[in-house]
Amino acid sequence: MFTARTNWNLQTNRFAQALENHRRAGKALLDLTASNPTTCGFDYPADEILSALADSRALQYSPESKGLRSAREAVAAYYQGRPGFGICAGSVDPERIILTAGTSEAYGYIFRLLCEPGDEVLFPAPSYPLLEYLAALNDIKLVPYPLFYDHGWHMDLSALRAALTPRSRAVLVVHPNNPTGSFVTPKESVELHSICAEREMAIVADEVFLDYSAESKPHSTFAFDGPALAFTLSGLSKISALPQMKLAWLVASGPQTLVQRAMERLEIIADTFLSPGAPVQLALPKLLDIREGIQRQLQNRIAANLAHLDSALAANKLISRLDHQGGWYATLRIPATGSDEDVAVALLEKHDALVHPGRFFDFHQEGFLVLSLITPEKYFREGLWRMLEHFGEP
């Protein structure tokens, strides 16, 4: 009765079962995986947000396939003056922007645009597991290319080239990556553009964490024109820490002819769904305006938790933190004496501390845990202390 694309393994894994049992028992929980900013104690300008959503123009239905022009102009303004790969500063044409109800929908539009059933999209490993479900729902095959760690994270471009087949249609980059926090370097970008332009493939750049850099200077975006066709994704979920608003976008860039052909098709795809609601589109300029105050709070929390983590690990011989360039996660290297899932379950059952095992993010070897750096500081410190206690070095 049901399609093969939804034939997932729905059996609860051991980690999820342990968490369910823990919650059902009503035990205390130190959640070091917390990634929902609206529940992490940040101060939102509630009156400004609610006022922006109360625009009377939302009472009239005025559908536009790409999204309201005023909202697309606000997105274009977000990119104004930013550095781009190979470009000191650039701009984005609002006509090259399409609004969506989340980046998952934007991925779906792009996969439908580029791929026939069974075609392939290359994606980085480690990365967020949501991509596997999006690929299955769009009848495409995900092919991993590795990120390797050697005094920082790097794209294995040789392995990427070796993974290409006649059915390869795009290369996906997460910039910065979730969970490694690594940005694509200018050198990697040049080679990536060369590979994709040569083989008539597209770059799909997920930049939802772009604003959360550990450095003071901003990192380059893929949103400006380069040799290859590219689609850059972002949205309010991370930029303004407002995931409940369900508004994201994709920006097309690259050779003019390819961009024009892509936008003609994408506009029809978008017109079929007309997903984003009018209130949030009308509120978008204000919701982007308030981002600096919210981001400042998140950056302060991230910095404080990183500083405490580094201090706690300074004399630790068993655990180390891998390089963090951006985003709001930290990756820890732990002794690979068993499975990461076993460690995560033990931390939960014995110490009430919830962490993500590396396998959740497609690490292909044991010995990694992932922590959220936006966890409230009090719980982060207590959870970290209990984790170190588990490894015998409080």
Steps between C-alpha positions, in 0.01 A plus 500: 500500500782742586785625283856376529619857560335491845626154589713629785612301798247629753627288787609713795877481545660439837593864555148629424346228715725589792400867471131408485536281810687777682230757432219260582663433836495875572875516564700820485662568165805711416441546129829575324332453161261799534480668160165681515599859581146595604527267802857587604433815701577773247332841519288565192350842417149359526312825440692573180448147369128491575448849361671403174269200466188715548527675162148560366618432144506131593119502488518510120627205298752618241691189388840536334681187390845617614364668812404859571735750340548689830611180671740408220648848514560451872687177425705677232589771755621228739771407247595859409869569563586148610815333365455233236735235373724679249305822554584766759135606533196436290125526476208269441219575256158451669384336176745216571346428839218257576340486845411163650348366820832375634825382343363146475251625243778691321698175476194333353462769234866469400499120492189504280664756274829314454437129545318218328408203723818315590736792432771576753587793725830502686487605865757545778553244773469580786183707460142526627288184446195690367656491154445126471124539539481790255688297242273198541186713469633645175608163354868585482812330630735670745867422446732599787833674465712518814609791712828407666668645807864606485568814708146603407229364272550473124297386200650186344480630143685199359239271650227733371635473146526122531134480611368675187304293250299581185197535729655764728292819484615717791745536787356606833707702747394608847679828573580483788443133543266354759643362728870555423469880482741512206473754217582434136835669429559730201730239347240227541236729349711561189547130440136424576384761248743355245376144551134596473542738204703240310239226550188723473411435862363742759623602842241494778629706795317478832603818685252504788782539757703750294459786751633292789873526443754456776703777335413869497506528121214359289558198279434499126166397355419292192212737415702705248577397143776249433593262217244235600126515554440525875206507737549655843257415781432682824212625712362642823543178697865572577558857374242648738465190720132477404440143376127525568457769233564246225653734245812425298632569152720387218720728291607400149841616375748419226508539122213723385354252249493215749352717774226624268406147393504381860282787623242445227452144621527575869234768472253241371595258779452775758172611343370146541541520878483871598615390845610801709220680682434870442544612866855370531597629155375847588682480834827381345675842482444550874585138586832544322560840661486353850751226425804685633368517857399135499821384334706693755336303780562169325861588421560595864350168614707305247820678604432449871427129458805453279721674754368280781539190285861583417577577862348171613693304236832680548647232724295213361694216339200309367280757326585777254295759316538516124545833324188719493470777241129570516148376564379407845628146554822357644648165402691303763747220437465229764668162550364260237468208738144422393219648301411867532140395557606290801679803647202730439259252659729455802528877549121525492421206725778552755548877499177652355709668228372495142757524217491397136707201390718573197320237294191719507693738272649227280847487649639184346702393802440485871636746753294819452236686699319818396383772741282804442670825598173691544402290800439731801835545674389355834388172343794489262750521786320245713456260209863538399617431857294180506636394164858545618412311818386211283841488335669509839633858482257747663 
